[in-house]
Amino acid sequence: MKVSNSVDKAGLAQTEATQTAKAQGADKAKRAKISTTSAPVADNGSARTEISPRAKEMSQAKAAALQAPDVRENRVADLKKRIANKEYDVKPEDIADRLLREHIETNGLS
């Protein structure tokens, strides 16, 4: 068996040309994809973004949630008063029933 250090220059040039063409084709495809998915450009050359009605609705819901207090102070004060006066009596069976009912409704098991 004979091993040679000589390089087939024609074959190497062909391989390099093929790889370059593939890379350029991938780059063109990538640019085409970007241009079809980007926001429309106004006449003055600036980009314009449109927000969907669903995104606007979600933004409003988030703003409302952020403005709501984390703790309902009036409800907490009422419960503290009832507990202190020994007027707050909850049966464990009622809690278990409520938890089970909510689990079934939440997971669509009903």
N, C-alpha and C positions, 0 to 999 in steps of 0.2 A: 504494500500500500504506500502511495506517495502522498505526502502532505506538502502543500505549497502555501507560501505566504502571499502569493499574488491575489489581487482582488479583481473580480470581474467588474470593471468600471462601468460598462454599459448596464449591467444588472443593477448595480448600486444606484446609478443615476435614475433608472426606471423606478426603483423602490422609493427613492427620495421624492420623485415627482408624484408618485401615487399618494404618498403620505401627505405631501403638501396640498394636493388637490382635495383630499378628504378633509383636511383641517380647514381649508378655505370654504368648502361646502358646508361643514358644520357651523362655521362662523356665520355664513350667510343665513342659514336656517335659524340660528339663534337670533340674529338681528331681525329677521322677518317676524319671528314669534314675538319679540319685544315690541316691534312697531305695531303689530295688530292688537296687542293687549294694553298698550299705553293709553293714557287719556288723550282726547282730541286736543289738537293745538289750535289756539285762536289765531286770527289773522296777524296779530302783532308779534307772534312768535312765542308767547308765554303759554305754559301748560295750564289746562283747566281740569279741575277735578269735580266730579259729580258724586253726591252722596245719595245712596238709595233711600227710599222711604223707610225701609226696615231698619237701616242703620240710624236714621234720625230718631225713630221710635225707641230703639235700644239706648241711644244717648240720653233721651229724655227720661227713660225709666231709671237709668243709672244715676242721673242728677237728682231725681226724686228720692231714690233710696239713700243717697249720700246726705241729703238734707234731713231725713227722718232721724229722730233721736234713737240711739242704741237701746235705751231703757225707757219703758213707759213708766215714768215716775209716779203718776197717779195710781196705776195698778199695783205697783210695788208697795206704795204707802198703804193702800187699802188692805193688801194681804198681810203686811206687818201688823196692822191694827187688829185684824181678825185673829191672827195667831196669838198676839199678846193677850187678847180678851178670851182666848180659848174657844173662839167661834168658828175656827177653820178646821173642819173635819172632813177628811177625804178617805174613802175606803180604798184599800189596795185593789179590790176587785174592779172598781170603777176605773182606776188608772190602767190596769191591765187590759180591760175591755177597750178603752180609748186608744191605747197604743196599738193593739191588734187591729182595730177598725181602720186607723190611719195607715197602718202598714198595707193592709189589703187594698185600700183606695189608692194609695200612692203607687203601688206596683201593678195596678190593673188586674187584680186577682178576683174582683167581684163579678 
